[in-house]
């Protein structure tokens, strides 16, 4: 069972400012959650395959098709600065 001291310590580590009433409320709630997890640990799951979801799910995606952008000059002309066929941007990495 979790006690109020542990809830207070976790709140400090998480940089949460809890009132005494909230600490008491979370102590009760977290205790209930931990009791439930303990009940779940009693189940025999040796024949249950590991899964990431309760149901099968597949994403519908399309194939990427590489195509040149039709208005390359328009994009380059709208850039604040350009150098040849490229955008000129400020250096952000230190060379050291």
Backbone as a chain_set.jsonl record, in Angstrom:
{"seq": "XXXXXXXXXXXXXXXXXXXXXXXXXXXXXXXXXXXXXXXXXXXXXXXXXXXXXXXXXXXXXXXXXXXXXXXXXXXXXXXXXXXXXXXXXXXXXXXX", "coords": {"N": [[0.848, -1.186, 0.0], [0.489, 2.226, -0.729], [1.688, 5.12, 0.887], [0.997, 8.36, 2.366], [3.363, 9.791, 2.628], [4.967, 8.747, 0.554], [3.513, 9.614, -1.675], [3.819, 12.352, -1.341], [6.597, 12.556, -1.72], [6.865, 11.722, -4.416], [5.395, 13.737, -5.628], [7.041, 15.926, -5.082], [9.308, 15.195, -6.591], [8.204, 15.304, -9.12], [7.761, 17.926, -9.296], [5.337, 19.004, -8.403], [2.889, 20.889, -6.783], [1.054, 19.969, -4.226], [-1.917, 20.139, -2.349], [-2.655, 19.332, 1.117], [-5.117, 17.959, 1.089], [-5.25, 17.053, -1.561], [-3.027, 15.363, -1.564], [-3.943, 13.366, 0.153], [-6.137, 12.455, -1.318], [-4.858, 11.492, -3.664], [-3.289, 9.52, -2.507], [-5.195, 7.614, -1.767], [-6.322, 7.04, -4.31], [-4.074, 6.165, -5.832], [-3.349, 3.993, -4.291], [-5.553, 2.308, -4.761], [-5.196, 1.82, -7.492], [-2.727, 0.465, -7.479], [-3.48, -1.8, -6.007], [-5.235, -2.978, -7.838], [-3.466, -3.556, -9.954], [-1.934, -5.439, -8.664], [-3.82, -7.478, -8.406], [-4.105, -8.119, -11.105], [-1.59, -9.205, -11.6], [-1.813, -11.713, -10.601], [-2.999, -13.27, -12.487], [-2.808, -15.963, -14.843], [-0.881, -15.72, -17.52], [0.664, -17.136, -19.22], [0.13, -18.444, -21.607], [-0.599, -16.462, -23.323], [0.083, -14.555, -26.087], [2.56, -11.954, -26.462], [1.454, -8.644, -27.053], [0.863, -5.488, -28.687], [-1.433, -4.168, -29.002], [-4.944, -4.488, -28.325], [-6.585, -5.197, -30.4], [-6.233, -6.103, -33.875], [-4.58, -3.87, -36.026], [-4.067, -1.953, -38.871], [-2.293, 0.435, -40.693], [-3.403, 2.559, -43.25], [-1.679, 3.427, -45.928], [-0.119, 5.326, -48.526], [1.973, 4.795, -51.355], [5.024, 6.529, -51.604], [5.718, 8.881, -54.064], [8.224, 10.162, -55.89], [8.439, 13.346, -57.111], [9.271, 16.147, -59.085], [8.999, 19.51, -57.887], [6.713, 21.704, -59.335], [7.048, 24.529, -59.432], [9.714, 25.516, -58.847], [11.407, 27.751, -59.096], [9.737, 29.782, -58.189], [9.524, 29.191, -55.473], [12.212, 29.443, -54.658], [12.586, 32.174, -55.239], [10.959, 33.352, -53.374], [12.284, 33.044, -51.03], [14.078, 34.481, -48.25], [16.861, 34.747, -48.609], [19.034, 33.506, -51.128], [21.307, 31.19, -52.591], [22.612, 30.493, -55.463], [21.035, 27.624, -56.589], [19.889, 27.115, -54.132], [18.493, 27.516, -50.798], [19.651, 30.072, -48.669], [20.679, 29.966, -45.444], [21.016, 30.963, -41.955], [23.946, 29.984, -40.177], [23.739, 27.397, -37.844], [25.029, 25.537, -36.331], [27.859, 25.027, -34.283], [31.179, 25.224, -35.347], [33.204, 24.156, -33.873]], "CA": [[0.0, 0.0, 0.0], [1.237, 3.478, -0.806], [1.292, 6.025, 1.97], [1.0, 9.788, 2.045], [4.767, 10.202, 2.52], [5.426, 8.393, -0.792], [2.839, 10.523, -2.599], [4.476, 13.647, -1.178], [7.924, 12.457, -2.337], [6.676, 11.695, -5.871], [4.957, 15.081, -6.019], [8.237, 16.782, -5.085], [10.147, 14.823, -7.736], [7.513, 15.754, -10.332], [7.616, 19.371, -9.143], [3.923, 19.312, -8.249], [2.52, 21.438, -5.488], [-0.221, 19.377, -3.843], [-2.465, 20.498, -1.036], [-2.826, 18.124, 1.946], [-6.301, 17.232, 0.641], [-4.885, 16.353, -2.794], [-2.144, 14.257, -1.192], [-4.8, 12.317, 0.704], [-6.926, 11.921, -2.438], [-3.977, 10.706, -4.524], [-2.882, 8.335, -1.755], [-6.295, 6.653, -1.911], [-6.456, 6.643, -5.711], [-2.91, 5.373, -6.24], [-3.461, 2.72, -3.578], [-6.53, 1.495, -5.5], [-4.561, 1.41, -8.753], [-1.722, -0.559, -7.173], [-4.209, -3.012, -5.626], [-5.743, -3.577, -9.066], [-2.32, -4.122, -10.668], [-1.568, -6.651, -7.934], [-4.794, -8.49, -8.816], [-3.769, -8.534, -12.465], [-0.369, -10.016, -11.593], [-2.167, -13.071, -10.193], [-3.521, -13.989, -13.647], [-1.87, -16.785, -15.599], [-0.823, -15.246, -18.897], [1.759, -17.85, -19.874], [-0.275, -18.842, -22.96], [-1.055, -15.281, -24.055], [1.233, -13.965, -26.802], [2.746, -10.508, -26.24], [0.832, -7.797, -28.067], [0.924, -4.053, -28.421], [-2.811, -3.681, -29.062], [-5.955, -5.504, -28.066], [-7.146, -5.598, -31.693], [-5.327, -5.887, -35.001], [-4.728, -2.568, -36.65], [-3.073, -1.679, -39.906], [-2.415, 1.787, -41.229], [-3.579, 2.655, -44.697], [-0.738, 4.436, -46.417], [0.101, 5.295, -49.967], [3.369, 4.783, -51.756], [5.591, 7.838, -51.922], [6.149, 9.023, -55.446], [9.115, 11.298, -56.022], [8.103, 14.197, -58.246], [9.83, 17.495, -58.939], [8.007, 20.549, -57.635], [6.583, 22.418, -60.615], [7.405, 25.944, -59.389], [10.938, 25.622, -58.052], [11.878, 29.145, -59.135], [8.855, 30.565, -57.329], [9.915, 28.946, -54.077], [13.524, 30.063, -54.436], [12.447, 33.632, -55.273], [10.262, 33.814, -52.17], [13.176, 32.886, -49.88], [14.745, 35.733, -47.875], [18.168, 34.76, -49.277], [19.335, 32.276, -51.842], [22.654, 31.092, -53.132], [22.465, 29.567, -56.589], [19.754, 26.907, -56.57], [19.637, 26.678, -52.752], [18.175, 28.516, -49.785], [20.775, 30.442, -47.816], [20.16, 30.088, -44.084], [22.079, 31.233, -41.011], [24.628, 28.83, -39.602], [23.218, 27.143, -36.496], [25.91, 24.627, -35.611], [29.177, 25.548, -33.987], [32.179, 24.46, -36.084], [34.201, 23.58, -32.946]], "C": [[0.887, 1.239, 0.0], [0.759, 4.396, 0.329], [1.47, 7.483, 1.536], [2.426, 10.317, 1.873], [5.308, 9.913, 1.118], [4.781, 9.306, -1.837], [3.497, 11.901, -2.542], [5.84, 13.644, -1.87], [7.813, 12.478, -3.866], [6.251, 13.07, -6.368], [6.146, 16.035, -6.056], [9.124, 16.487, -6.291], [9.541, 15.302, -9.051], [7.287, 17.261, -10.326], [6.141, 19.795, -9.143], [3.678, 19.871, -6.865], [1.12, 20.92, -5.154], [-0.641, 19.898, -2.478], [-2.557, 19.215, -0.203], [-4.046, 17.29, 1.526], [-6.005, 16.441, -0.639], [-3.963, 15.179, -2.503], [-2.962, 13.086, -0.657], [-5.608, 11.645, -0.406], [-6.058, 11.027, -3.328], [-3.476, 9.454, -3.815], [-3.938, 7.245, -1.905], [-6.378, 6.132, -3.348], [-5.295, 5.769, -6.166], [-2.899, 4.019, -5.54], [-4.422, 1.785, -4.289], [-5.93, 0.977, -6.804], [-3.552, 0.301, -8.499], [-2.367, -1.864, -6.737], [-4.726, -3.742, -6.866], [-4.613, -4.227, -9.86], [-1.872, -5.408, -9.982], [-2.537, -7.789, -8.27], [-4.469, -9.012, -10.214], [-2.544, -9.433, -12.494], [-0.639, -11.451, -11.169], [-2.685, -13.902, -11.365], [-2.429, -14.789, -14.331], [-1.922, -16.348, -17.064], [0.275, -15.958, -19.679], [1.412, -18.27, -21.301], [-0.775, -17.671, -23.799], [0.15, -14.663, -24.758], [1.342, -12.476, -26.506], [2.134, -9.723, -27.392], [1.042, -6.333, -27.708], [-0.463, -3.436, -28.438], [-3.763, -4.83, -28.776], [-6.583, -6.021, -29.354], [-6.108, -5.36, -32.773], [-5.629, -4.546, -35.654], [-3.664, -2.424, -37.719], [-3.342, -0.297, -40.461], [-2.566, 1.719, -42.745], [-2.672, 3.78, -45.161], [-0.611, 4.3, -47.935], [1.604, 5.263, -50.223], [3.827, 6.211, -52.026], [6.053, 7.836, -53.371], [6.972, 10.299, -55.552], [8.773, 12.069, -57.289], [8.748, 15.554, -58.035], [8.701, 18.5, -58.691], [7.911, 21.431, -58.879], [7.051, 23.87, -60.581], [8.628, 26.165, -58.498], [11.446, 27.065, -57.991], [11.035, 30.025, -58.23], [9.201, 30.409, -55.863], [11.249, 29.624, -53.783], [13.427, 31.589, -54.406], [11.746, 34.165, -54.024], [11.127, 33.674, -50.912], [13.829, 34.227, -49.551], [16.108, 35.873, -48.534], [18.337, 33.45, -50.012], [20.75, 32.352, -52.372], [22.608, 30.057, -54.242], [21.08, 28.948, -56.571], [19.351, 26.477, -55.162], [19.198, 27.853, -51.889], [19.441, 28.82, -49.006], [20.2, 30.727, -46.433], [21.297, 30.375, -43.129], [22.672, 29.931, -40.47], [24.126, 28.631, -38.172], [24.089, 26.213, -35.684], [27.273, 25.262, -35.426], [30.213, 24.654, -34.677], [33.195, 23.79, -35.152], [33.963, 22.136, -32.69]], "O": [[1.92, 1.272, 0.668], [-0.423, 4.428, 0.67], [2.023, 7.774, 0.475], [2.66, 11.203, 1.051], [6.026, 10.737, 0.551], [5.446, 9.724, -2.785], [3.705, 12.539, -3.574], [6.201, 14.617, -2.532], [8.58, 13.172, -4.534], [6.704, 13.515, -7.422], [6.249, 16.863, -6.962], [9.631, 17.404, -6.938], [10.261, 15.661, -9.981], [6.686, 17.805, -11.252], [5.75, 20.778, -9.772], [4.216, 19.363, -5.881], [0.127, 21.372, -5.724], [0.18, 20.071, -1.578], [-2.539, 18.12, -0.764], [-4.013, 16.062, 1.598], [-6.449, 15.303, -0.787], [-4.092, 14.119, -3.115], [-2.686, 11.934, -0.991], [-5.746, 10.422, -0.431], [-6.474, 9.931, -3.702], [-3.26, 8.428, -4.46], [-3.607, 6.084, -2.144], [-6.49, 4.927, -3.571], [-5.507, 4.744, -6.814], [-2.489, 3.016, -6.124], [-4.144, 0.592, -4.412], [-6.139, -0.179, -7.172], [-3.525, -0.694, -9.224], [-1.856, -2.936, -7.061], [-4.667, -4.969, -6.941], [-4.78, -5.329, -10.383], [-1.473, -6.361, -10.65], [-2.118, -8.939, -8.403], [-4.551, -10.213, -10.468], [-2.464, -10.335, -13.327], [0.213, -12.32, -11.356], [-2.797, -15.123, -11.247], [-1.276, -14.362, -14.398], [-2.911, -16.592, -17.755], [0.76, -15.441, -20.685], [2.312, -18.435, -22.126], [-1.321, -17.879, -24.883], [1.126, -14.289, -24.108], [0.326, -11.805, -26.32], [2.28, -10.091, -28.557], [1.358, -5.994, -26.567], [-0.661, -2.322, -27.952], [-3.423, -5.998, -28.966], [-7.06, -7.154, -29.4], [-5.214, -4.527, -32.619], [-6.785, -4.152, -35.808], [-2.496, -2.739, -37.492], [-4.492, 0.087, -40.672], [-1.924, 0.912, -43.416], [-2.882, 4.944, -44.821], [-0.96, 3.275, -48.52], [2.396, 5.67, -49.373], [3.09, 7.005, -52.611], [6.7, 6.895, -53.832], [6.458, 11.395, -55.325], [8.811, 11.526, -58.393], [8.767, 16.059, -56.913], [7.597, 18.357, -59.216], [8.934, 21.856, -59.414], [7.423, 24.402, -61.627], [8.572, 26.911, -57.52], [11.868, 27.532, -56.933], [11.563, 30.922, -57.572], [9.177, 31.376, -55.102], [11.392, 30.304, -52.766], [14.123, 32.23, -53.619], [11.934, 35.327, -53.664], [10.736, 34.139, -49.841], [14.105, 35.022, -50.449], [16.486, 36.961, -48.967], [17.845, 32.411, -49.574], [21.309, 33.43, -52.571], [22.568, 28.858, -53.968], [20.072, 29.655, -56.541], [18.545, 25.558, -55.014], [19.481, 29.013, -52.19], [20.223, 27.914, -48.715], [19.353, 31.605, -46.265], [22.446, 30.067, -43.444], [21.981, 28.921, -40.33], [24.09, 29.576, -37.384], [23.914, 26.105, -34.47], [27.775, 25.952, -36.313], [30.116, 23.43, -34.586], [33.968, 22.942, -35.597], [34.71, 21.511, -31.937]]}, "num_chains": 1, "name": "protein.A"}
